[in-house]
């Protein structure tokens, strides 16, 4: 488990497709991980450019719903299916916007 690792998330009744871990690797001993859910982009999805970075994955475009950031038990995160480390700057900017407004 590492920062910006991407996990598939399939739960009955949930529209969330993936979770990306955003917690610092220095906190690996905690039993929880801070994650941001990713949802498929729909034509009528209102996105805020900085708050909701987008990424092409698995044949579709998905957005990070940074405002829904949450902690989950690390045992809920199964297999790593990729990494969003190439979006590091955008993800950190989105998290900064949530906490600092800039």
N, C-alpha and C positions, 0 to 999 in steps of 0.2 A: 504494500500500500504506500503510495507516494502522492505528493501534492500534484494535482492536475490529472491524476489517473481517472479514467472514464469507466464506469460500470453500467452494464445493462440493468434496467430496472423494470421488471414486469410484475405488476401486482394487479389482481383482479379489480376492475372498476377504476383504475388509475390511468390517466392520460400521460403520465410521466414515462418517457422512454429510456432516459439515461440519467445518471447522477455523476457529477464531477466533484472530486475531493478538492477542497481548497484550504484545508488546514495545514499548518506548517509541519514539515517532516520532523521538527524537533519535539513535537508532542505525540510521537508514535506510541508511547506507553499508555495513553488514555484509551479507554474502552469505547470511546465515541469518535466519530469523524464528522467534521463540518462539510456539508455538501451543498451543491446547487443543482436543482432539477433542470433537465432539458426537456422541452416540449417541441412537437412538430410545429413548424411555422405554417399558418393558414393564411389565405389572402386577406382575411379580415382581422388578423392578429395585430393589435396596436403595440408596437415596440418602441422603446426609448433607446436610441442608438447606443449610448454609453452603458446604460443599465442592462441591456439585453443583447450581448454579443451573439452572433449567429455562426453556425458551423455546418458544413455539409458532412453528413454521416449516413451510412447504411442506405444510400439511395435517396436521401431526403435532406431537407434543411431544417435544422433545429435551433431553438434559441435558449439561452441560459436565463432562467427566471430568477435572477439574483435576489429579488425581493422575497422569494420563498426559501432562501437559504435556511438550513436547519442542521441539527446534529442528529446522527443516526448511530446505532450500535455498529461497531466495525464488523460484527458477525453478519449483519444484513448485506454487507457489500461482498459479493461473491467474486466472480472472475473479472479481472481487468480486461476490458475489450479494446482499450486504446489509451491515448494520452492527448490532452489538450494543452500540453506545454507550449506549443507554438502560439497559443492564444494567451500566454502568460500575462502580457502587458494589458490586454483588453479585460481579462478576468479580474486582475488586481484593480484596474480602474473602476470596474463595476462595483466591486466590494467597497472600494474607497468612497464611491458616490453614496452608497447606503449609509456608511458610518460617519462620513465627514461632510457630505454634501458637495464635495468638489472632486 
